[in-house]
Amino acid sequence: MIILSACSQQQSPKNQPPKKPVMTKVSLSKIDRIVIVIEENHASQQINGNQSAPYMNSLAFQGANFTNYHAIEHPSQPNYLDIFSGSNQGVTNDRMPKTKFTADNLASELIAKNYTFAGFSEDLPSVGFNGEKHNHYARKHNPWVNFTNVPKLANQPLKNFRTDFHKLPTVSFVIPNLQHDMHDGTIKEADQWLKEHLDAYVKWAKTNNSLLIVTWDEDDNSHENTIPTFFVGPMVKQGEYHQKVNHFNLLRTIEDIYGLPHAGESNYVSPIADIWK
């Protein structure tokens, strides 16, 4: 069901008409848990039907498979910030930002509404780690560490990802390391890692009103930034979806599910509406 909701208006660049907020809002029963996994640097054509990615393709078949989903830009780090806060916050490269940001973001919005959030990064050496690298961990793939309004406790090593899924935060990000997200390793390695670490959650989600989202940060610079993305959960209608959507639509959708404000560009895009039962 779609309902109308008013949103605040933001100033547009000089000599251009102001952008108008999108008024439609997804209204559906709250999803108990959402887990979002972000993979690296591959286009839809490189994953869909690829025999080296049987688990990913099985997930795409089980749920809503987006065939026209786009990243926002290149390289990696700006896209992670786009997903998390509706803006790249002025970051256009993969270098560690010189300052932290105070802008609204998915975590700060959830916490303000008494929901919970955590990001779980593989090879993060300790809770709240603020460094740029450790083993195969890369800070550029961890957007929440860059915000002053996100508690340090939200920045968690993957080893702390709950096996009792009832104890997971409302929304979690799971970030594989550079070897397991297809950045440095192979598609096959990433596929096997995803099955090993998330399959138990997928099975649990089916009977516990929860959702898995798998997306990529960007493509390999050769496919117009069209990336694989799929939603798997009992509230999702199985099938292929061909409407053009992107990371801002994803953020907007999660915000609408929990009745949150709209951060950055998510205020000016539509939520993903037609995949829900």
C-alpha positions as a Markdown table, in Angstrom:
| # | Residue | x | y | z |
|---|---|---|---|---|
| 1 | Met | 0.0 | 0.0 | 0.0 |
| 2 | Ile | 1.2 | 3.5 | -0.7 |
| 3 | Ile | 0.3 | 6.5 | 1.5 |
| 4 | Leu | 1.2 | 10.2 | 1.2 |
| 5 | Ser | 3.7 | 11.8 | 3.5 |
| 6 | Ala | 5.0 | 15.4 | 3.4 |
| 7 | Cys | 8.7 | 15.9 | 3.5 |
| 8 | Ser | 10.9 | 19.0 | 4.0 |
| 9 | Gln | 12.3 | 20.8 | 0.9 |
| 10 | Gln | 16.0 | 21.3 | 0.3 |
| 11 | Gln | 17.7 | 24.1 | -1.6 |
| 12 | Ser | 18.9 | 23.3 | -5.1 |
| 13 | Pro | 22.0 | 24.6 | -6.9 |
| 14 | Lys | 21.8 | 28.3 | -8.0 |
| 15 | Asn | 19.9 | 28.9 | -11.2 |
| 16 | Gln | 18.1 | 25.6 | -11.0 |
| 17 | Pro | 14.6 | 25.1 | -9.7 |
| 18 | Pro | 14.4 | 23.6 | -6.2 |
| 19 | Lys | 14.1 | 19.9 | -6.0 |
| 20 | Lys | 10.8 | 18.6 | -4.8 |
| 21 | Pro | 10.6 | 15.9 | -2.2 |
| 22 | Val | 8.8 | 12.7 | -3.2 |
| 23 | Met | 5.6 | 12.4 | -1.4 |
| 24 | Thr | 4.9 | 8.7 | -1.7 |
| 25 | Lys | 5.8 | 6.5 | 1.2 |
| 26 | Val | 5.8 | 2.7 | 1.6 |
| 27 | Ser | 3.5 | 1.6 | 4.3 |
| 28 | Leu | 3.8 | -2.0 | 5.5 |
| 29 | Ser | 4.1 | -4.0 | 8.6 |
| 30 | Lys | 7.5 | -3.5 | 10.3 |
| 31 | Ile | 10.2 | -5.9 | 9.4 |
| 32 | Asp | 11.7 | -7.3 | 12.5 |
| 33 | Arg | 15.3 | -7.5 | 11.2 |
| 34 | Ile | 17.1 | -6.4 | 8.1 |
| 35 | Val | 20.6 | -7.5 | 7.2 |
| 36 | Ile | 22.4 | -5.8 | 4.3 |
| 37 | Val | 25.5 | -7.3 | 2.7 |
| 38 | Ile | 27.6 | -5.1 | 0.3 |
| 39 | Glu | 29.8 | -6.8 | -2.3 |
| 40 | Glu | 32.3 | -5.2 | -4.6 |
| 41 | Asn | 32.9 | -4.1 | -8.2 |
| 42 | His | 30.9 | -6.4 | -10.3 |
| 43 | Ala | 28.0 | -5.8 | -12.8 |
| 44 | Ser | 24.8 | -7.7 | -13.0 |
| 45 | Gln | 26.0 | -9.4 | -16.2 |
| 46 | Gln | 29.0 | -10.8 | -14.3 |
| 47 | Ile | 26.9 | -12.4 | -11.5 |
| 48 | Asn | 23.5 | -13.4 | -12.9 |
| 49 | Gly | 23.7 | -16.9 | -14.2 |
| 50 | Asn | 27.4 | -17.3 | -13.4 |
| 51 | Gln | 28.2 | -20.9 | -12.4 |
| 52 | Ser | 30.8 | -19.6 | -9.9 |
| 53 | Ala | 28.0 | -17.9 | -7.9 |
| 54 | Pro | 25.4 | -20.6 | -7.4 |
| 55 | Tyr | 24.4 | -19.4 | -3.9 |
| 56 | Met | 24.0 | -15.8 | -5.0 |
| 57 | Asn | 21.9 | -16.9 | -7.9 |
| 58 | Ser | 19.8 | -19.1 | -5.6 |
| 59 | Leu | 19.1 | -16.1 | -3.4 |
| 60 | Ala | 18.2 | -13.9 | -6.4 |
| 61 | Phe | 15.7 | -16.7 | -7.5 |
| 62 | Gln | 14.2 | -16.9 | -4.1 |
| 63 | Gly | 13.4 | -13.2 | -3.7 |
| 64 | Ala | 13.1 | -10.0 | -5.6 |
| 65 | Asn | 15.9 | -9.8 | -8.2 |
| 66 | Phe | 16.5 | -6.2 | -9.5 |
| 67 | Thr | 17.8 | -6.2 | -13.1 |
| 68 | Asn | 18.0 | -2.4 | -13.5 |
| 69 | Tyr | 19.6 | -1.4 | -10.2 |
| 70 | His | 22.4 | 1.2 | -10.3 |
| 71 | Ala | 25.2 | 2.4 | -8.2 |
| 72 | Ile | 25.5 | 6.2 | -7.9 |
| 73 | Glu | 29.1 | 6.8 | -8.9 |
| 74 | His | 32.7 | 5.6 | -8.7 |
| 75 | Pro | 34.8 | 4.7 | -6.8 |
| 76 | Ser | 33.8 | 2.6 | -3.8 |
| 77 | Gln | 33.7 | 4.9 | -0.8 |
| 78 | Pro | 31.3 | 7.5 | -2.1 |
| 79 | Asn | 28.8 | 4.7 | -2.9 |
| 80 | Tyr | 28.9 | 3.3 | 0.7 |
| 81 | Leu | 28.3 | 6.9 | 2.0 |
| 82 | Asp | 25.4 | 7.3 | -0.5 |
| 83 | Ile | 23.7 | 4.1 | 0.8 |
| 84 | Phe | 24.2 | 5.0 | 4.4 |
| 85 | Ser | 23.4 | 8.8 | 4.4 |
| 86 | Gly | 21.9 | 9.7 | 1.0 |
| 87 | Ser | 25.1 | 11.7 | 0.1 |
| 88 | Asn | 28.8 | 11.1 | -0.5 |
| 89 | Gln | 29.4 | 13.9 | 2.0 |
| 90 | Gly | 31.8 | 15.5 | -0.5 |
| 91 | Val | 33.9 | 12.4 | -0.6 |
| 92 | Thr | 34.8 | 11.5 | -4.2 |
| 93 | Asn | 37.7 | 9.1 | -3.7 |
| 94 | Asp | 38.8 | 6.2 | -1.5 |
| 95 | Arg | 41.1 | 8.1 | 0.8 |
| 96 | Met | 40.3 | 8.3 | 4.5 |
| 97 | Pro | 38.2 | 11.5 | 5.1 |
| 98 | Lys | 40.1 | 14.2 | 7.0 |
| 99 | Thr | 37.1 | 15.0 | 9.2 |
| 100 | Lys | 34.1 | 13.2 | 10.5 |
| 101 | Phe | 30.5 | 14.1 | 9.4 |
| 102 | Thr | 27.5 | 15.2 | 11.4 |
| 103 | Ala | 24.8 | 14.7 | 8.8 |
| 104 | Asp | 21.8 | 12.5 | 9.4 |
| 105 | Asn | 22.2 | 8.9 | 8.3 |
| 106 | Leu | 20.4 | 5.6 | 8.6 |
| 107 | Ala | 22.0 | 4.7 | 12.0 |
| 108 | Ser | 21.2 | 8.1 | 13.6 |
| 109 | Glu | 17.7 | 8.0 | 12.3 |
| 110 | Leu | 17.1 | 4.5 | 13.6 |
| 111 | Ile | 18.5 | 5.3 | 17.0 |
| 112 | Ala | 16.5 | 8.5 | 17.3 |
| 113 | Lys | 13.3 | 6.4 | 16.8 |
| 114 | Asn | 14.5 | 3.8 | 19.5 |
| 115 | Tyr | 15.5 | 1.2 | 16.9 |
| 116 | Thr | 19.0 | -0.3 | 16.8 |
| 117 | Phe | 21.8 | -0.4 | 14.3 |
| 118 | Ala | 25.2 | -2.1 | 13.9 |
| 119 | Gly | 27.7 | -2.6 | 11.1 |
| 120 | Phe | 29.7 | -5.8 | 11.2 |
| 121 | Ser | 33.0 | -5.7 | 9.3 |
| 122 | Glu | 35.2 | -8.7 | 8.7 |
| 123 | Asp | 38.8 | -8.2 | 10.0 |
| 124 | Leu | 37.8 | -5.1 | 12.1 |
| 125 | Pro | 40.2 | -5.7 | 15.0 |
| 126 | Ser | 38.1 | -4.2 | 17.8 |
| 127 | Val | 34.8 | -2.5 | 18.6 |
| 128 | Gly | 34.9 | 1.2 | 17.4 |
| 129 | Phe | 38.2 | 0.8 | 15.5 |
| 130 | Asn | 39.0 | 4.1 | 13.8 |
| 131 | Gly | 42.0 | 3.1 | 11.7 |
| 132 | Glu | 42.2 | 2.9 | 7.9 |
| 133 | Lys | 43.3 | -0.7 | 7.5 |
| 134 | His | 43.8 | -4.0 | 9.3 |
| 135 | Asn | 44.5 | -7.3 | 7.6 |
| 136 | His | 41.9 | -7.3 | 4.8 |
| 137 | Tyr | 39.7 | -4.7 | 6.4 |
| 138 | Ala | 39.3 | -1.4 | 4.6 |
| 139 | Arg | 37.7 | 1.6 | 6.3 |
| 140 | Lys | 36.5 | 2.9 | 2.9 |
| 141 | His | 33.9 | 0.2 | 3.0 |
| 142 | Asn | 32.7 | 1.2 | 6.5 |
| 143 | Pro | 30.7 | 4.4 | 6.2 |
| 144 | Trp | 29.3 | 4.6 | 9.8 |
| 145 | Val | 32.7 | 5.0 | 11.3 |
| 146 | Asn | 32.9 | 8.5 | 9.7 |
| 147 | Phe | 29.9 | 10.0 | 11.6 |
| 148 | Thr | 30.0 | 11.6 | 15.0 |
| 149 | Asn | 26.3 | 10.9 | 15.6 |
| 150 | Val | 26.8 | 7.1 | 15.3 |
| 151 | Pro | 28.0 | 5.4 | 18.6 |
| 152 | Lys | 31.3 | 3.6 | 18.6 |
| 153 | Leu | 29.5 | 0.5 | 19.8 |
| 154 | Ala | 27.7 | 0.4 | 16.4 |
| 155 | Asn | 31.1 | -0.3 | 14.7 |
| 156 | Gln | 31.5 | -4.1 | 15.3 |
| 157 | Pro | 33.8 | -6.8 | 14.2 |
| 158 | Leu | 32.1 | -9.5 | 12.2 |
| 159 | Lys | 32.9 | -12.1 | 14.9 |
| 160 | Asn | 30.3 | -10.3 | 17.0 |
| 161 | Phe | 27.5 | -11.0 | 14.5 |
| 162 | Arg | 24.9 | -12.8 | 16.5 |
| 163 | Thr | 24.1 | -16.4 | 15.8 |
| 164 | Asp | 21.0 | -16.0 | 17.9 |
| 165 | Phe | 19.4 | -13.8 | 15.2 |
| 166 | His | 16.6 | -12.6 | 17.6 |
| 167 | Lys | 19.4 | -10.5 | 19.3 |
| 168 | Leu | 20.5 | -8.8 | 16.1 |
| 169 | Pro | 19.9 | -5.0 | 15.8 |
| 170 | Thr | 16.9 | -3.8 | 13.8 |
| 171 | Val | 19.2 | -3.0 | 10.8 |
| 172 | Ser | 22.7 | -4.6 | 10.4 |
| 173 | Phe | 25.3 | -4.2 | 7.7 |
| 174 | Val | 27.6 | -7.1 | 7.0 |
| 175 | Ile | 30.8 | -6.1 | 5.2 |
| 176 | Pro | 33.1 | -8.9 | 4.0 |
| 177 | Asn | 36.8 | -8.2 | 3.9 |
| 178 | Leu | 38.6 | -7.4 | 0.6 |
| 179 | Gln | 39.3 | -11.1 | 0.0 |
| 180 | His | 35.7 | -12.1 | 0.4 |
| 181 | Asp | 33.7 | -9.2 | -1.3 |
| 182 | Met | 35.1 | -9.8 | -4.8 |
| 183 | His | 37.5 | -6.8 | -4.5 |
| 184 | Asp | 40.6 | -8.9 | -4.3 |
| 185 | Gly | 39.2 | -12.5 | -4.2 |
| 186 | Thr | 37.2 | -14.4 | -6.8 |
| 187 | Ile | 33.5 | -14.6 | -7.4 |
| 188 | Lys | 33.6 | -18.2 | -6.2 |
| 189 | Glu | 35.2 | -17.3 | -2.9 |
| 190 | Ala | 32.7 | -14.5 | -2.3 |
| 191 | Asp | 29.8 | -16.8 | -3.1 |
| 192 | Gln | 31.0 | -19.5 | -0.7 |
| 193 | Trp | 31.7 | -16.9 | 2.0 |
| 194 | Leu | 28.2 | -15.5 | 1.7 |
| 195 | Lys | 26.6 | -19.0 | 2.0 |
| 196 | Glu | 28.8 | -19.9 | 5.0 |
| 197 | His | 28.0 | -16.6 | 6.9 |
| 198 | Leu | 24.4 | -15.8 | 5.9 |
| 199 | Asp | 22.6 | -18.9 | 4.9 |
| 200 | Ala | 21.5 | -19.7 | 8.5 |
| 201 | Tyr | 20.1 | -16.2 | 8.7 |
| 202 | Val | 18.2 | -16.6 | 5.4 |
| 203 | Lys | 16.6 | -19.7 | 6.6 |
| 204 | Trp | 15.7 | -18.1 | 10.0 |
| 205 | Ala | 14.4 | -15.0 | 8.3 |
| 206 | Lys | 11.7 | -17.0 | 6.4 |
| 207 | Thr | 9.8 | -17.7 | 9.6 |
| 208 | Asn | 10.8 | -14.6 | 11.6 |
| 209 | Asn | 9.6 | -11.7 | 9.5 |
| 210 | Ser | 13.1 | -10.7 | 8.5 |
| 211 | Leu | 14.9 | -9.7 | 5.4 |
| 212 | Leu | 18.3 | -10.1 | 3.7 |
| 213 | Ile | 19.4 | -7.5 | 1.1 |
| 214 | Val | 22.5 | -8.2 | -1.0 |
| 215 | Thr | 23.9 | -5.4 | -3.2 |
| 216 | Trp | 27.2 | -4.2 | -4.7 |
| 217 | Asp | 28.9 | -0.9 | -4.3 |
| 218 | Glu | 29.5 | -0.3 | -8.0 |
| 219 | Asp | 30.3 | -2.2 | -11.2 |
| 220 | Asp | 33.6 | -2.7 | -12.9 |
| 221 | Asn | 33.4 | 0.6 | -14.8 |
| 222 | Ser | 32.2 | -1.2 | -18.0 |
| 223 | His | 28.4 | -1.8 | -17.6 |
| 224 | Glu | 26.9 | 1.6 | -16.9 |
| 225 | Asn | 27.1 | 0.9 | -13.1 |
| 226 | Thr | 24.3 | -1.7 | -13.3 |
| 227 | Ile | 24.8 | -3.9 | -10.3 |
| 228 | Pro | 23.2 | -7.1 | -8.9 |
| 229 | Thr | 20.8 | -6.5 | -6.0 |
| 230 | Phe | 18.3 | -8.8 | -4.4 |
| 231 | Phe | 15.9 | -8.9 | -1.5 |
| 232 | Val | 15.1 | -12.2 | 0.2 |
| 233 | Gly | 12.5 | -12.6 | 2.9 |
| 234 | Pro | 8.9 | -13.8 | 3.5 |
| 235 | Met | 7.4 | -10.3 | 2.9 |
| 236 | Val | 8.9 | -10.2 | -0.7 |
| 237 | Lys | 7.2 | -11.3 | -3.9 |
| 238 | Gln | 9.5 | -13.6 | -5.8 |
| 239 | Gly | 10.4 | -12.4 | -9.3 |
| 240 | Glu | 12.5 | -10.1 | -11.5 |
| 241 | Tyr | 11.9 | -6.4 | -11.3 |
| 242 | His | 13.0 | -4.1 | -14.1 |
| 243 | Gln | 12.3 | -0.6 | -12.8 |
| 244 | Lys | 15.4 | 1.7 | -12.6 |
| 245 | Val | 16.4 | 2.1 | -9.0 |
| 246 | Asn | 19.6 | 2.9 | -7.1 |
| 247 | His | 21.3 | 3.2 | -3.7 |
| 248 | Phe | 19.2 | 6.2 | -2.8 |
| 249 | Asn | 15.9 | 4.3 | -3.5 |
| 250 | Leu | 17.3 | 1.5 | -1.2 |
| 251 | Leu | 17.9 | 3.9 | 1.7 |
| 252 | Arg | 14.5 | 5.6 | 1.2 |
| 253 | Thr | 12.8 | 2.2 | 1.3 |
| 254 | Ile | 14.4 | 1.2 | 4.6 |
| 255 | Glu | 13.6 | 4.6 | 6.1 |
| 256 | Asp | 10.0 | 4.3 | 5.1 |
| 257 | Ile | 9.7 | 0.8 | 6.6 |
| 258 | Tyr | 10.6 | 2.2 | 10.0 |
| 259 | Gly | 8.9 | 5.6 | 9.7 |
| 260 | Leu | 12.2 | 7.5 | 9.6 |
| 261 | Pro | 13.1 | 10.9 | 8.2 |
| 262 | His | 14.8 | 10.9 | 4.8 |
| 263 | Ala | 18.5 | 11.6 | 4.7 |
| 264 | Gly | 20.1 | 13.5 | 1.8 |
| 265 | Glu | 19.0 | 12.4 | -1.7 |
| 266 | Ser | 16.6 | 9.8 | -0.3 |
| 267 | Asn | 14.2 | 12.7 | 0.2 |
| 268 | Tyr | 13.9 | 13.1 | -3.5 |
| 269 | Val | 13.4 | 9.5 | -4.8 |
| 270 | Ser | 10.7 | 7.0 | -4.6 |
| 271 | Pro | 10.8 | 4.0 | -2.3 |
| 272 | Ile | 10.8 | 0.5 | -3.8 |
| 273 | Ala | 7.1 | -0.3 | -3.6 |
| 274 | Asp | 6.0 | -3.1 | -5.8 |
| 275 | Ile | 8.0 | -6.1 | -4.4 |
| 276 | Trp | 6.1 | -6.5 | -1.2 |
| 277 | Lys | 3.4 | -9.0 | -0.6 |
